[in-house]
Amino acid sequence: MSQSSIRGVIAASDAHTAEAGARLLRRGGNAVDAVVAAKLAATVTELPLTSLCGGGACVWGNADDGYEVLDFFASTPGLGLATRPPLDFAPVTVDFGETTQTFHVGKAAAAVPGELVGLLELHRRAGRVPLREVVAPAVGWARDGFAVSPQIAAIIGLVAPIARRSPDVARLFFPAGGLPHAGDRLANPDLGDFLHALGEGDPATQVARYWASLVDNFGPAQGGLITARDVAAYAPVVREPLRVGIGPYTVLTNPPPSAGGGLIGAGLRIAERLGIGDEEFLSSEHQLAMAALLATVSAIRQSGYDQRLHADPDSIRALVAGDGIPAWVERARALLIENQLGATTHISVIDAERMAVAMTTSNGEGCGQLLPGLGMHVNNFLGEEDINPNGFHQLPPGTRMSTMMSPTIVVAGDRPCFALGSGGSNRIRSVILQALLNLLAYRRPLDEAVNAARLHVEGGQLWFESSGLEASAIAALHAAWPAATRFDQASVFFGGVNCVASGHDNLYGAGDRRRGGVVVVAR
């Protein structure tokens, strides 16, 4: 079949999600229609990872009209509250096997979500087919059920302590009482009915119903913080993407107040000056250089970076442009000499007209509570330590929260070459930075760039995957980082990059096997 018959390519973390987007491409939709359809399907079939009560960000555009970011991440609640009520807020530990991570849940962990209105706004701005067609795949799987993938079954196992905190959420995740296995069927009829009404009627009516339910069930009287003023004030925000030049490419990613894009941009600047890419791929030198780079990016974050995201966002853009980078390069070099050296989902689409869309969304891990009658597990963004670096419930009400989510498009000139992003909580910055360097500096084939062994550095601690590394590289990492945590197999802990590409008159992609990544070429 000729390449001219290709309508687009989509990469996602689940086969249902990818097929939902491909279905819209086949029906004449564009990349925006496809990504919105896929993301709506993901709220059904990737239920531990994303929800219409979550939030996210999207970078999208084309050579003719340019590129922009739509920020629909969460805002902090509490507008109009004179005093803080008693809060429903408690810690839960998630066990990744080789390491654990503590999150906080309960109704006071819920921030004002933006995903529903964000998806509707993106479709309004650039979608081409009627909303009823866009919601149809999600409606079908929600009402009729879907087969659980091995990856989603495993992630449900991880978040089981959270999902079991309320009977409503437990029934959604564990309809038979126990953990679902791959191939078991789950359904969400309440969500299916809501999405059907959204597509067939006046969306504003359904959005009003959604907001009212959040206020009624997650307000101060119920142990939460969401008020009528919070939902009235919320709106998605269009932003200019951060732009980072690297060789012949320009990387477009999520700007302040989100944290991830600026850290990735700074990392790319440092990597370029360190000459990263000259070492043999996956060699000891490569792994030690990458660990030093990631440690430096972690140090940048610890230098007051999060405070500047809100107080001085221009300083973040200046950092990405190169201001102060030489000092950080020297710090990375010193590390090399010294050492001899949460739950997110992502969808990428490029269509036949070369419109590119990269969208990352999250529900955190969920707060353990459902919107009654709507089938939506509500986020726990106020309970994630990584996006609350100054402590829980410290941001003023109405503040757009920061996030590591970094949907990214790489262009050459103004033509899209790659659209990518990843889940992975605070590891997202490391995941995307490594994938970009694998592609642009080491010039690895797309599948290898996406699935190669990964590292992460946070607070002086190194985590790394050893699969695919030579024994000498593993030994070098342990020698330089004696307390390093080693994963012998590729792990969901390190996120899941889903990337699509346009080049040589072809559209193609690669999915991250850590999260069951799927690529569908729509014809």
N, C-alpha and C positions, 0 to 999 in steps of 0.2 A: 504494500500500500504506500502511496507517495506521501512525503512529508507534508505536502499541501493539504492533505486530508486531516491532519492533526488539529483539533480544536483547542487543545491546551494540555497542560500537565499539572498534576497536583500531588503533593507529598504530605502525608499526615501520619498520626500515630496509631490509626485504627483503620481496618479495611472498610467498615461501614462509613466512617467519616470521609475517607477518600472517595468512595463510590458516590456519596451524596453530592460532592462537588463535581465529580466527573459527569454525573447525570445532568446537572445544569449546563455544563459546557456542551454536552451533546445536544441539548435542547435549544442551543443558540444563545445561552447566557455568556456573560463575560467573566473575567477573573473575580470581580467583586461578587457577582451572583454566586459563583462557585464557592468562594471562601465563606460567605454568609450561610449558604446551605450546609456546607461542611461543618461549620462551627455550631449551628443549631443541632445538627445530627450528633455532634460530639457531646452536647449537653445531655443527650439520651444515652449514647453508647460508650462514652468515656466518663461516666458519672462520678468516679472518684477524683477526676482531674479538673473539670470545668462545669459551670452551672450558669444559668441566666441570673443567678444571684451572686455572680463573681464579677470579674473585671478584666481589662486587658488593654492592648494597644495594637495598632495596625499601621504599617507603612505601605503606601500604595501609590500607583501612578503609572505614567508611560512617558515616552520620549516627547510626545506632542504637547502634553499638558503639564508635565513636571510631576514632582513627587511631594507628598505630604504625609504627616503622621496624624492619625486620629487617636486621641488619648481618651479611653473610656475606663480607666482604672478607678478604683474606689476613692471616696472621700471620707474624712473622719466625721462621725456623727456628733450630735449634741447641741446643735443650734437651738437657742431659746431656753436651754436648761439653766435655771438659776443655781441649782445644787445637783450634785451627782447622786443618783439613786444607788441602793445596794445592787451590786453587779453580779450577774451569773457568769463566772469567769474562772476556769480551772485548768491546770496543766495536764497534758497527756503525752506520753512518750511513744514515738514511732520507732520501731526496730528495723534497721536496714540490714541486719545480719552482722556485718563487720563493724558497724557503728550505729549509734542511736541519735535521735534528734527530738527535743521537747517542743511541743506547740501548746498554745492555750486555746480553749474552746469555750462554748457556752454563748448565750445570746449577746453578752457584752463583748464578744470577740468579733461581732459582725459590723463591718463598715458599710457605708452607703454604696450599694453595688451599681456598676455602670454597664454591665454586659448587654442586657436587653436593649436599652436605649441606644447603646453604641452600635450594635448590629443593625438596628433599624435605621440609624442615621447614616451609616455607611451605605446601606442599600438605597436609601433615598438620594444620596449624593451621586452614586455612580452605577447602581444596578440597572439592568436592562429588561429583565423579565418580571412578571407580576409576583408579588410577595406570596401568593397562594402556592405558586410553583416552587418557590424557594423553601418554604416550610414543609412541603409535602414529604420528602424523605424522612425527616425527623418525626413527623406525625405518624407515618406508617410504622416505624420501629418502636415508637413510644406506645402506640396502641396495641400492636400485634406481637411485640416482643422481638428480641434480637439475640443472637448467639454471642456469649461472652468470649472475648479473645483470651489467650493465655496471659498476655501482659496485663489486661484489665483485671483478670481474676487475681493475679499476683498483687496488684496495687490495692485492690479491695482488701486483701489479706493484711497489707501494711496498715491501712487506715481503719481496720476493724474496731480498735478500741474507741475511736471517735464515732464511727457509724452506729455503734451499739448504745450510745448514750441516750437515745430517745427511741420509743417504739416506732414512730413514724419513719425515721431514717432507717432503722433496722429492717422494717418491712420492705423498704425500697431496695436495700443492698442484699438482704438475706431472706427472700420470700419463703424459702423452704426451711429456714431456721439456722442452717449452717453456712459456711463459706461457699460461694458459688465456684464451680470448676469450669475450666475451658469447655465451651460447647453448651453449657447450661443456658437457659433462656431467662432473660429479665425483661420486664416491661414497666412502663410508667404511664398508665392511662390518664392520670390527672394532667401531667405535662402535655401529653398528646392532645387532649381536649383544649388546653390553653393555646397551644401552638396553632391548632386548627382554627380557633376563633380569631387568633391574631391575623391569620392569612385571609380569612373569608370576610371579616367585618372591618370595623374601624379600629386600626391599631391603637389609637389614642385611648379608646375605651378600655382595652385590655391592659395598657400601660398604667392607667389610673387605678384599675383593680389591683394590679401588682404592687404599686406604691402603697396603696391603702393597707394591703395585707402586711407589708413590711412594718409600717407604723403601728398597726394594731398588735402584731405579734412579737416585734423586736424593739418596742419602745420602753421607756423607763418603768412602766408598771409591770413589765414582764422580765425585768432584769437586764434589758438592753439599753441602747443609747439613741436609737434612730427616732427622729422626730418629724412632724409634718413639715417643718421648715427645712430640714435636711433634704427631703425628697423634692420639695419645690425648688430648691436652689441648684440641684444637680443637673449638669448638662455635659455631654462630650465636648472636648476641646480640640480644635485643629491646631497643629504646631508645625513649624519648620523643622525638618529632620536635621540631626547632627550630620555633618559631612566630613569625612576623613579621607584624604588622598593617600593612596598606597600604590606606587608604580603607576601604571596606566589606568588604574581603577579608582573609583570613588565609592566609599562605603557610606550608605545612608542608614541611620539607625535612630533609636528613641532618645529624645533630648530631655533635659531637666523639665519637670522635677523628678523624672525617673532616673534611677541611679545607674542602671546597667550600661546604657549607651555611652555615657561619658567615660566609664572605666574601660570599656572595650576600645573606645577611640584613643584614650591615653596609652593603653597597652599596645595598640598598633603603631603609634608614634615611637614608643620605646623600642619595640621589636625591630622597626626599620633602622633605627640608629645603632642597635646592637648587631645588626647584620644577621638576624635570625632568618634562617632559610638556607644558609650556606652549609650547615652540617648535614650529614647523612640522616635521612628521615628515620625516626625511632631509635637512633643511636644513643649512646651514653651522652654525647655532647648535646644532642637535641633535647633529651629529657632533662638534663641539668639546666640548660639554658631556659627551657620552658618553665621549670620550677622557679628559677630566679625571677623570670618575668612575672609570673603569677604572684609570687611573694611581694614584688614591688607594687603590683596593682592592689594587692591587699593593703599594703602600707599607705598607698594613696587614699584609700577609703578611710583609713584610721586617722588621717591628718586633718579632720574637720570637713571632709568631702560632703557628708550627708547634710551638715548644717548649711553649707553653701548652696545646695540644690534649691533651697527655698529662699535663703537670704540674699544670695548673689549668683543667680544662674548664669550670668554672663561670664563669671570666672571659670565655670565648667567649660563653656564654649571656647574660652581663651586657652584653657589647658589642652583641649583637644586640638586646637590650632597650633600648639607647640610651646605656649608660655610655661616656663618652668620645667619643661621636659628634660633638658640636659642634666639637671640635678638628679632626677629620677633615673636617668640612664646610668649615671655614675653609681647610684645606689645598687642598681641591678648588676653592674660590673663588679662592684665590691662583693656582692653575694656570690658571684661566680668564682671570684678569687678565693674568698673565705671558704667556700664549700667545695672547691675544685669542681666546681660545677660548670507542704509544701508540697507541692503537686501542681504541675503546669502542663499545658498542651499547646502545640504549635501546628499551624497549617501554612503551606506555601503554595502559590499558584502563579503560573505564567500562561497567558492564553495566546491564541494564534495571532492576535493583533499586538502582541508584546506588551500587554498590560501586566504588571507584576503586583502581587499582593503578598505580604508576609504578616500574619496575625498570630499573636501569642495571647492566650487567656489563661486565667487561673481561678480556682475557687479556694485557694490556699489548700488546706486539708478538709475544709468544711467545719462548721462550728458544732455539728452534731444535732442541729435542729432544722426542721423543714418548714417551708411556707405551706400552711394547711390548704388542701384542695388544689394546689398548683404543682406539687411534685418537684419542688426546687429546694435542694440542699443549700443553705445559706453559708456564705464565706466566713472565714475566721481571720481576715487580714489584720484585725487589731490584736490578734494573738500570735503573730509570727515575729519572732525576735529580730530577724534580718531586716524587716522593713519598718521596725520600730526601734532604731538604734539608741534612742535616748530614753527608752523605757516604755512600758505599756501605758496607753491612754494619756500621753503627754502632748501630742499634737493638738493645736487649737481646732475646735469644730469648724468644719467647712474647708479644711486643708486637703488638697489633692495629694493622696499618699504617693510615696516613692515606691518603685518596684525595680527588681533586676530584669524584668521582661525586656527583651531587646530584639524585637522583630527587625530584620535587616535586609536591605536590597543593595546589591553591588552593581554598579553601572560602569560601562566603558563609554566615555563621551556622555551621551544621555540614554544609551540603549541598555536595558537590563541584561545582566549576565547571570546573576544568581539571586534567588530570594530564599532566605533561611531564617531560622530562629530555633529556640529550644525551650523545653521545660527544665526544671532542676533547681528551683528555689535559689539560694544564694550561690549555687554553682553555675548559674546561667552565664555570668560574665566570663568565667573561665572556659566554659563549653564553646560559646560563640567565638571568643578570641582564638581558641585553638583551631576551630573549624576554618575560620577565615585565614589564618596563617598557613594551615595545611593546603588550602586552595591557592592562595595568592603569593605566598612566600616559598613554600616547598613544592608548589605546582603538582600536587598529587591528584590522581583521578578522583572523581566526585565521591564514589562509594567508599574509597579508602579514606578520603579526607573526613568523611562523616563518621566512619566506624572505627578509626584508629584509636589506640589506647589513650586515655585521658588522665589529666592530673587536676588537682585543685589545691590551692593554698589559702588558708584563712587563719589569722592570728598566730602565725608561726608553726602551724600544723600542716603537714602534707598528706593528702590522700592520693593514691594512684592505682591505675589498673596495670597489671603486669602481662595480661594476655597479648601476645604478639611482640613483646620486648625480648631482646637478647638477655642472657644471664648477666652480661657485663653491665647493661643499662640498669637492671634491677639492683645489682650490687652497688652501683654508683649512687643511685637514689637513696638506698638505705644508709650508705656511708655518709652522705651529705645531710640526710634528714633521719637521724637514728630513731625517732619516735613516729616515723611515717606509718600510716595505715594502708595496707596493701590489699587490693581486691584481685583475686586470682582469675576471676571472670569479669567480663563486661557487666556493669551494674547500672540499674535504674537510678542509683544515687547520683550518677554523672549526667543526668538529663537525657534528652532525646532530640537530636538535631534532625529536622526534616527540611531538605533543600531541593529546589528545582532550578534548572539551568536552561539558558538559551544560548546556543552557539553552533556554528557550522551549519546554519539553516536547519537546526533540529531543536526540539524541546525534550528534555529528559530530567531525571531526578534521582535522588537517593534518600532512603529512609533509614533512621537509626534503629539498628536491631535491638538496642537496649530496651526500647519501648515498642517493639513490634512495628516499626515504621513501614509505611506502605506507599508506593508510588503508582499512580494510575495515569496512563496517557489516554486522553479522551479523543476518539475519532468520530 
